[in-house]
Amino acid sequence: MTITSADYPLAEYPRRTGLRTSYEDFLRLPERYKWSEWVDGEVVMMASVTTEHARVVGLFRCLLGTFCDATHLGEIHGAGYHMRLESTARSRVPDLFFVSQRSAPQVREYFFDGPAELVIEVSMRGTRRVDRVDKFQEYERGGVPEYWIIDPHRRQAEFYQLKDGRYDEHEPDADGVYRSGSVAGFWIKPEWLWRRPLPSTIEILREMKVI
């Protein structure tokens, strides 16, 4: 299904400031701009997160973080750390992103310089348009190899992998398992994310045979 900006109300997000700056000056902005992104030279304030959003992001952080600790494949970033895509003149703050060991030299003090191997965005009502239109196009053009869009409220999980410069959607297999194309050996069952309460990370890591 093709999705365009017309499918989402423009008033939801982003929250534009009208402040334009170079990227170097953006990184030196006062604390009140800490929760913001740099979009084509403009400072854009990010949306506040919900409890549900925070819980799902926390689950992913524990699962991927523990998996990376066990496998030494790389590290997980998020929580205000930027990913700069110079080719698209954007510096976004994904909910989570995976950086492999080979990409470690691109880690800077305040941002990751270049496309991470995997980016995960957990959508809320106010961020769906940005996640599924703006960021989708930016990550695709910027060369992010794998992009997940998780929408807990709608119980939707979309998994995209870059092929010939375009995102190709991948579905879970017959057992309901989706296997990452960028984090070797990592897999999830989207149905885990729809349970309330969420399953414990220990329970899932045992099912994944990580611990």
Secondary structure as GFF3:
##gff-version 3
##sequence-region A 1 211
A	DSSP	three_ten_helix	5	7	.	.	.	ID=ss1
A	DSSP	beta_strand	15	20	.	.	.	ID=ss2
A	DSSP	alpha_helix	23	26	.	.	.	ID=ss3
A	DSSP	three_ten_helix	31	33	.	.	.	ID=ss4
A	DSSP	beta_strand	36	39	.	.	.	ID=ss5
A	DSSP	beta_strand	42	45	.	.	.	ID=ss6
A	DSSP	alpha_helix	51	71	.	.	.	ID=ss7
A	DSSP	beta_strand	74	78	.	.	.	ID=ss8
A	DSSP	beta_strand	82	85	.	.	.	ID=ss9
A	DSSP	three_ten_helix	86	88	.	.	.	ID=ss10
A	DSSP	beta_strand	90	92	.	.	.	ID=ss11
A	DSSP	beta_strand	96	100	.	.	.	ID=ss12
A	DSSP	three_ten_helix	101	106	.	.	.	ID=ss13
A	DSSP	beta_strand	111	113	.	.	.	ID=ss14
A	DSSP	beta_strand	118	122	.	.	.	ID=ss15
A	DSSP	alpha_helix	128	129	.	.	.	ID=ss16
A	DSSP	pi_helix	130	134	.	.	.	ID=ss17
A	DSSP	alpha_helix	135	142	.	.	.	ID=ss18
A	DSSP	beta_strand	146	151	.	.	.	ID=ss19
A	DSSP	beta_strand	156	163	.	.	.	ID=ss20
A	DSSP	beta_strand	166	170	.	.	.	ID=ss21
A	DSSP	beta_strand	178	179	.	.	.	ID=ss22
A	DSSP	beta_strand	187	188	.	.	.	ID=ss23
A	DSSP	alpha_helix	191	194	.	.	.	ID=ss24
A	DSSP	alpha_helix	201	207	.	.	.	ID=ss25
###
